[in-house]
Amino acid sequence: SVYSKKVFEEIKKMIDLINEKYGIPKRWRAQAENLFYYITSDGYIESDYDDFSDENTDIYNLGNYFQTKEEAKKVKEELDKFWEKVRAGEIGGDE
């Protein structure tokens, strides 16, 4: 994986905080063959039908798994702010 464990933990922590801030259920999961939304690594919001594959389970376990596109958009806005701080050197770069 490209990300270090430290960066992964920071991202997971941020997603959990964002979920809490916006009242997004932390453990909601679509029933089999029902739609969910997620944010791709290049910043797009996509949807998929959950078939409980390893890939979908990984998305769910990370917390990048939303019931609506609007929930995903709110989180993406906060992640964009986070990555802007990383690019500006305000977060990270301490290794």
N, C-alpha and C positions, 0 to 999 in steps of 0.2 A: 504494500500500500504506500501511496505517496505521502500520506499524512503521518506524523509521529503520534504516538499514544497521547502525548500532552495536548497536541492540537485537537485530536479527536475528542478528548475529554472536555476541552474548552467549548467545542462546538456543541457537544451533547448537553453540557451545562446551560449554554445559551438557549438552545432549543427548549429545554425544560422550563427555563425562566420565562421565555416568550409564551409558551403554552400556558403557563400559570397566569401570566399577566392578562392574556386575552381570554381566559376561561375556557380554553380548548381542552376537551377531555384528553387526559394523558394516555389512556389505554383503550380508546375506542378502536375497534377494528371492524372492517366491513365483513359481512357474511360472505361465504364462498360465492364467487362470480359477481359480487357487487363492486361498485365503483369506489375508488379512493383517489386522492390527489397527493402529489409529492413534488419536491423541488429538485430538478436535475443538477448535476455537478456544474453545468454551465449556466445555471440560473433561470431556467425555464420552468414553468409549472406544467406538469403533465398529469394525465390520469391513466389509471389502469384498472383492470378487473382483478380482484384478489383471487388467486388460485392457490394461495398458501405455499408458493414456491419459495426456495431459499432466498431468492432476490427480494421478493415482496416481504418476507419475514425480516430480512436485514433492514429494509426501509422502515418497517414498523418498529423494530427494536431500537433503531437510531432515534426515532421520534419524528422522522420526516414523513409523516403519514397523516393525512387530513381528511375530514369528512366532506368539506366543501372547498371550492376553489378560493372563496373569500378568505377562509382561514389560512390557506397556503399563501395568499397574497400578503396578508398581514405579517406573517413570519418572514417572508422573503424581503419585505421592506426593512425589517429589523436586521436580518442577515446582511443586507446590502450596507447598512450603517456599520455593522461589525467589520465586514471586510474592508471598508473604506479606512477604518481605524488601523487595521492590520497593514494595509498598503502605506499608510502615513507613518508607520513605525510606532504608533501609540500602543499597540498590543503586539506581543511576541518579540522576536529578535533578541531574547535574553539568554539564548543558549550559546 
